[in-house]
Amino acid sequence: MPESRLEHPIGPIFEQELLKDAKTYVYKKTQDGELLIHIFFPKGHQESDRLPAFLFFHGGLWDKPMITQFVPQCMHFVSRGAVAATAEYRISKTHQTTPVESILDAQTALLWMRKNHSYLGIDPHQLVAGGAGSGAHIALCAAMHKEIEHDEFFTSRPDALILYSAIVDTSVKGQTTARFPTQKVARKTSPTKHLKRKLPPAIFFHGKEDATSPIATVIKFAKKYKAKRNHCIISPYSAATHSFFNFNVSRDNYVHTIESADGFITELGMLQPDEDHYIDAH
């Protein structure tokens, strides 16, 4: 059984309030400290259930702690009968680490959920990874890289992806690549270098005015993703910047993106249809 925590070692009171209904577990112990995952369960949940699961990774350019960013999305999918979680990962501000460690932590978190599926009451073959910015980047890396984290039965590769303002290219020198140990490492780990067949279905939500991850780069990446015969949808938003989808930035964009994501996952057969939440992802 996974190790759990009864209290949340989160600083601000409002963050404690947002996480009060979650169960917290240690999913990884590193030389930089313990990493926690905060999991929300639907009412009546049983260990014997085999529910679809969602795991979200916050943004912040592999630097800022934003663990509660995806609590609203978690609560939505819990209302749809799924298990939903948000995972901490090593970041430079807290752990003095680089995106390389963040990539490894995302893989560990996904594998941890699969390995503990019988305790969490989830289906290990219906695990969706989501994220924003750098969180979307490490979710993509978990889907595209050769699995570093795996065991005899499971891998860290998610079964579908929900990506907001994704950073997809770290092969070109810029503000994102500067955070890697070297330019060579940034190129080697860039999702653009790992496009291939049999990748998870993915939906990209992206603002047309995103200065951190230009939408032209994401559109090009999504086209190549599809060209490899992978299922991929890109949903652009006009007059929208990098944080456009957050609940506290635009309620309308939050509602539209979450309902579109719901429709996308429903079409994949991981959620039951619900007209109150459904928007055709296409």
Rosetta blueprint (number, residue, H / E / L):
1 M L
2 P L
3 E L
4 S E
5 R E
6 L L
7 E L
8 H L
9 P L
10 I L
11 G L
12 P L
13 I H
14 F H
15 E H
16 Q H
17 E H
18 L H
19 L L
20 K L
21 D L
22 A L
23 K E
24 T E
25 Y E
26 V E
27 Y E
28 K E
29 K E
30 T E
31 Q L
32 D L
33 G E
34 E E
35 L E
36 L E
37 I E
38 H E
39 I E
40 F E
41 F L
42 P L
43 K L
44 G L
45 H L
46 Q L
47 E L
48 S L
49 D L
50 R L
51 L E
52 P E
53 A E
54 F E
55 L E
56 F E
57 F E
58 H L
59 G L
60 G L
61 L L
62 W L
63 D L
64 K L
65 P L
66 M L
67 I L
68 T L
69 Q L
70 F L
71 V H
72 P H
73 Q H
74 C H
75 M H
76 H H
77 F H
78 V H
79 S H
80 R L
81 G L
82 A L
83 V E
84 A E
85 A E
86 T E
87 A E
88 E L
89 Y L
90 R L
91 I L
92 S H
93 K H
94 T H
95 H H
96 Q L
97 T L
98 T L
99 P H
100 V H
101 E H
102 S H
103 I H
104 L H
105 D H
106 A H
107 Q H
108 T H
109 A H
110 L H
111 L H
112 W H
113 M H
114 R H
115 K H
116 N L
117 H H
118 S H
119 Y H
120 L H
121 G L
122 I E
123 D E
124 P E
125 H E
126 Q E
127 L E
128 V E
129 A E
130 G E
131 G E
132 A E
133 G L
134 S H
135 G H
136 A H
137 H H
138 I H
139 A H
140 L H
141 C H
142 A H
143 A H
144 M H
145 H L
146 K L
147 E L
148 I L
149 E L
150 H E
151 D L
152 E L
153 F L
154 F L
155 T E
156 S L
157 R L
158 P L
159 D L
160 A E
161 L E
162 I E
163 L E
164 Y E
165 S L
166 A L
167 I L
168 V L
169 D L
170 T L
171 S L
172 V L
173 K L
174 G L
175 Q L
176 T L
177 T H
178 A H
179 R H
180 F L
181 P L
182 T L
183 Q H
184 K H
185 V H
186 A H
187 R H
188 K H
189 T H
190 S L
191 P H
192 T H
193 K H
194 H L
195 L L
196 K L
197 R L
198 K L
199 L L
200 P L
201 P L
202 A E
203 I E
204 F E
205 F E
206 H E
207 G E
208 K L
209 E L
210 D L
211 A L
212 T L
213 S L
214 P L
215 I H
216 A H
217 T H
218 V H
219 I H
220 K H
221 F H
222 A H
223 K H
224 K H
225 Y H
226 K H
227 A H
228 K L
229 R L
230 N L
231 H L
232 C E
233 I E
234 I E
235 S E
236 P E
237 Y E
238 S L
239 A L
240 A L
241 T L
242 H L
243 S L
244 F L
245 F L
246 N L
247 F L
248 N L
249 V L
250 S L
251 R H
252 D H
253 N H
254 Y H
255 V H
256 H H
257 T H
258 I H
259 E H
260 S H
261 A H
262 D H
263 G H
264 F H
265 I H
266 T H
267 E H
268 L L
269 G L
270 M L
271 L L
272 Q L
273 P L
274 D L
275 E L
276 D L
277 H L
278 Y L
279 I L
280 D L
281 A L
282 H L
